[in-house]
């Protein structure tokens, strides 16, 4: 059984990925930051469906907490699956902010940087010693790194940096058989950044070839599929999952 860690797995894309990975036979460690009840609900749903999952608190912006998180992962691996290693890491946790460049504060900039680029960098570094050879790192980026959308410049810039980092991860970890890929979701109906709103959603749907915005399962299913052995030769790629957004 593959064991995967999904950050930000208590809601949205992360929760969908956790459920669909479990449904495909993977054990799941999902993280949450401020809402343990939502994380517990995802775990309960996975277990009711016959899967196995554990929720662990993690603030991706707090790099000082990563050694303790690694210890908690090791404990969960042993207690739940009698394992000392895990197989997949999905760097998914994040949040949105809509603010034009001229009004972005340094505090807002630093907060987005800590969660979307610095956090995944150092969390991956911290977890590498307990990742199995032949594992997979999957970084969740964004289609905003390709399509410039006014108001999300810092977010998009750090997601673009995450895509570059992904290629370097693939290069440097390849000797261990670890592959690294990123996905770039387009507009998805989640509560990220407060949700889309009906008017904005209609606009985004009109700009998408398939005529709608995405649902969390559209991305969660792709994550589960990419983590499977059927895609073991996919490496160092950025794959947009957006239904044909602004093509």
C-alpha positions as CSV (number, residue, x, y, z in Angstrom):
1,X,0.0,0.0,0.0
2,X,1.2,3.5,-0.9
3,X,1.1,6.1,1.9
4,X,0.7,9.7,0.8
5,X,0.9,13.0,2.8
6,X,-1.5,15.7,1.6
7,X,-1.1,19.1,3.1
8,X,-4.2,21.2,3.5
9,X,-6.3,18.0,3.2
10,X,-9.2,19.1,5.4
11,X,-11.1,20.9,2.6
12,X,-11.3,21.8,-1.1
13,X,-8.9,20.2,-3.5
14,X,-6.9,18.6,-0.6
15,X,-9.9,16.9,0.9
16,X,-11.0,15.6,-2.5
17,X,-7.5,14.3,-3.2
18,X,-7.4,12.6,0.2
19,X,-10.7,10.8,-0.4
20,X,-9.9,9.7,-3.9
21,X,-6.4,8.6,-3.1
22,X,-7.9,6.5,-0.3
23,X,-10.5,5.1,-2.6
24,X,-7.8,4.0,-5.0
25,X,-6.1,2.0,-2.2
26,X,-3.6,4.5,-0.7
27,X,-3.2,5.3,3.0
28,X,-3.5,9.0,3.6
29,X,-2.0,11.4,6.1
30,X,-3.8,14.7,5.7
31,X,-2.9,17.9,7.4
32,X,-5.0,20.8,8.7
33,X,-4.1,24.1,10.3
34,X,-7.0,25.6,12.2
35,X,-10.0,23.3,11.8
36,X,-9.5,19.8,13.3
37,X,-13.2,19.1,13.0
38,X,-13.1,19.3,9.2
39,X,-10.0,17.1,9.1
40,X,-11.6,14.6,11.4
41,X,-14.7,14.5,9.1
42,X,-12.6,13.7,6.1
43,X,-10.8,10.9,8.0
44,X,-14.2,9.6,9.2
45,X,-15.5,9.6,5.6
46,X,-12.4,7.7,4.3
47,X,-12.7,5.1,7.1
48,X,-16.4,4.6,6.5
49,X,-15.5,3.9,2.9
50,X,-13.0,1.2,4.0
51,X,-9.9,3.3,3.7
52,X,-7.2,4.4,6.2
53,X,-6.3,7.9,7.1
54,X,-4.8,10.1,9.9
55,X,-5.0,13.8,10.4
56,X,-2.1,15.8,11.8
57,X,-1.9,19.5,12.5
58,X,0.6,21.5,10.5
59,X,1.1,25.2,9.8
60,X,3.0,25.2,6.5
61,X,4.2,28.8,7.2
62,X,6.0,27.7,10.4
63,X,9.2,26.0,9.3
64,X,10.3,25.6,12.9
65,X,7.5,23.1,13.4
66,X,8.6,20.8,10.6
67,X,10.9,18.5,12.7
68,X,8.1,17.8,15.2
69,X,5.7,17.2,12.3
70,X,8.1,14.7,10.8
71,X,8.2,12.9,14.2
72,X,4.4,12.9,14.2
73,X,4.3,11.4,10.7
74,X,6.8,8.7,11.8
75,X,4.6,7.8,14.7
76,X,1.5,7.7,12.6
77,X,3.2,5.5,9.9
78,X,4.2,3.0,12.5
79,X,1.0,2.9,14.5
80,X,-1.4,2.9,11.5
81,X,0.5,1.0,8.7
82,X,3.5,-0.5,10.4
83,X,5.7,1.5,8.1
84,X,8.7,3.7,8.6
85,X,8.5,5.5,5.3
86,X,5.8,7.1,3.1
87,X,5.6,7.2,-0.7
88,X,4.0,10.5,-1.8
89,X,4.0,14.1,-0.8
90,X,1.3,16.5,-2.1
91,X,2.3,20.1,-1.3
92,X,-1.3,21.5,-1.5
93,X,-1.9,23.8,1.4
94,X,-2.5,27.4,0.5
95,X,-4.8,30.4,0.6
96,X,-5.8,33.2,-1.8
97,X,-5.5,36.9,-1.6
98,X,-7.0,39.4,-4.1
99,X,-5.1,42.6,-4.0
100,X,-3.6,44.8,-6.8
101,X,0.2,45.2,-6.8
102,X,0.0,48.9,-5.8
103,X,-1.7,48.0,-2.5
104,X,-0.1,44.7,-1.5
105,X,1.6,45.0,1.9
106,X,4.9,43.5,2.8
107,X,3.1,41.4,5.4
108,X,0.7,40.0,2.8
109,X,3.6,39.3,0.4
110,X,5.6,37.5,3.1
111,X,2.6,35.4,4.2
112,X,1.9,34.2,0.7
113,X,5.6,33.4,0.2
114,X,5.8,31.5,3.4
115,X,2.9,29.2,2.5
116,X,3.3,28.8,-1.2
117,X,7.0,28.6,-1.8
118,X,9.2,28.6,1.3
119,X,6.9,26.1,3.1
120,X,6.9,23.5,0.4
121,X,10.7,23.9,0.0
122,X,11.6,23.2,3.6
123,X,8.8,20.7,4.3
124,X,10.0,18.6,1.4
125,X,13.5,18.9,2.8
126,X,12.4,17.9,6.3
127,X,10.4,14.8,5.0
128,X,13.0,13.5,2.5
129,X,14.7,11.2,5.1
130,X,11.5,9.3,5.7
131,X,10.3,9.3,2.0
132,X,10.8,5.9,0.4
133,X,13.0,5.6,-2.7
134,X,10.9,5.6,-5.8
135,X,8.5,8.1,-4.2
136,X,6.7,11.1,-5.7
137,X,6.4,14.8,-4.9
138,X,3.4,16.6,-6.4
139,X,3.3,20.3,-6.0
140,X,0.0,22.1,-6.5
141,X,0.7,25.3,-8.5
142,X,-1.9,27.4,-10.4
143,X,-3.0,28.4,-13.9
144,X,-2.5,32.0,-12.7
145,X,1.2,31.5,-13.4
146,X,0.3,31.2,-17.1
147,X,-2.7,33.6,-17.3
148,X,-2.1,36.9,-15.7
149,X,-5.1,37.8,-13.5
150,X,-5.0,41.3,-12.0
151,X,-5.0,41.1,-8.2
152,X,-3.1,37.9,-7.6
153,X,0.5,38.8,-8.5
154,X,2.3,37.6,-5.4
155,X,0.2,34.3,-5.3
156,X,0.8,33.6,-9.0
157,X,4.5,34.5,-8.7
158,X,5.1,32.1,-5.9
159,X,3.1,29.4,-7.7
160,X,5.4,30.0,-10.7
161,X,8.4,29.6,-8.5
162,X,6.9,26.3,-7.2
163,X,6.8,25.0,-10.8
164,X,10.5,25.9,-11.2
165,X,11.3,24.3,-7.9
166,X,9.6,21.1,-9.1
167,X,12.0,20.7,-11.9
168,X,14.9,21.1,-9.6
169,X,13.4,18.5,-7.2
170,X,13.1,16.1,-10.1
171,X,16.8,16.7,-11.0
172,X,18.2,16.4,-7.6
173,X,16.1,13.6,-6.2
174,X,16.2,11.4,-9.4
175,X,19.1,9.3,-8.0
176,X,16.7,8.0,-5.4
177,X,14.1,7.2,-8.0
178,X,11.9,10.1,-6.6
179,X,10.0,11.9,-9.3
180,X,8.5,15.4,-8.9
181,X,5.7,17.0,-10.9
182,X,3.4,20.0,-10.4
183,X,-0.2,20.5,-11.4
184,X,-1.7,23.9,-12.2
185,X,-5.5,24.0,-11.5
186,X,-7.6,26.6,-13.2
187,X,-10.6,28.2,-11.7
188,X,-12.1,25.7,-9.1
189,X,-15.3,26.0,-7.1
190,X,-13.8,26.1,-3.6
191,X,-13.7,28.5,-0.7
192,X,-10.1,29.6,-1.5
193,X,-10.0,33.4,-1.2
194,X,-13.6,33.6,-0.3
195,X,-15.0,31.6,-3.3
196,X,-15.7,32.7,-6.8
197,X,-19.1,34.4,-6.6
198,X,-21.8,33.8,-9.3
199,X,-20.9,36.6,-11.6
200,X,-17.1,35.9,-11.6
201,X,-17.8,32.2,-11.9
202,X,-20.0,32.8,-15.0
203,X,-17.1,34.9,-16.6
204,X,-14.5,32.2,-15.8
205,X,-16.9,29.5,-17.3
206,X,-17.2,31.5,-20.5
207,X,-13.4,31.6,-20.8
208,X,-13.1,27.8,-20.4
209,X,-13.4,25.5,-23.4
210,X,-15.6,23.0,-21.5
211,X,-17.9,25.7,-20.4
212,X,-17.7,25.5,-16.7
213,X,-15.4,26.0,-13.7
214,X,-13.8,23.0,-12.1
215,X,-14.9,21.1,-9.1
216,X,-12.5,19.8,-6.4
217,X,-12.9,16.2,-7.6
218,X,-11.7,17.3,-11.1
219,X,-8.3,18.0,-9.5
220,X,-8.4,15.4,-6.7
221,X,-8.9,12.7,-9.3
222,X,-5.9,13.9,-11.3
223,X,-3.8,13.9,-8.1
224,X,-4.7,10.3,-7.3
225,X,-4.0,9.3,-10.8
226,X,-0.6,11.0,-11.0
227,X,0.4,9.3,-7.7
228,X,-0.4,5.9,-9.1
229,X,2.1,3.5,-10.6
230,X,0.5,4.0,-14.0
231,X,2.2,7.4,-14.3
232,X,5.6,6.4,-12.9
233,X,7.3,7.7,-16.1
234,X,5.8,11.2,-15.8
235,X,8.5,13.4,-14.2
236,X,9.6,17.0,-14.0
237,X,6.3,18.2,-15.7
238,X,3.8,20.9,-15.0
239,X,0.3,19.8,-16.0
240,X,-2.5,22.3,-16.2
241,X,-5.8,20.9,-15.0
242,X,-8.2,23.6,-16.1
243,X,-10.7,22.3,-18.7
244,X,-9.1,24.4,-21.4
245,X,-9.0,27.8,-19.6
246,X,-8.1,30.7,-21.9
247,X,-6.7,28.8,-24.8
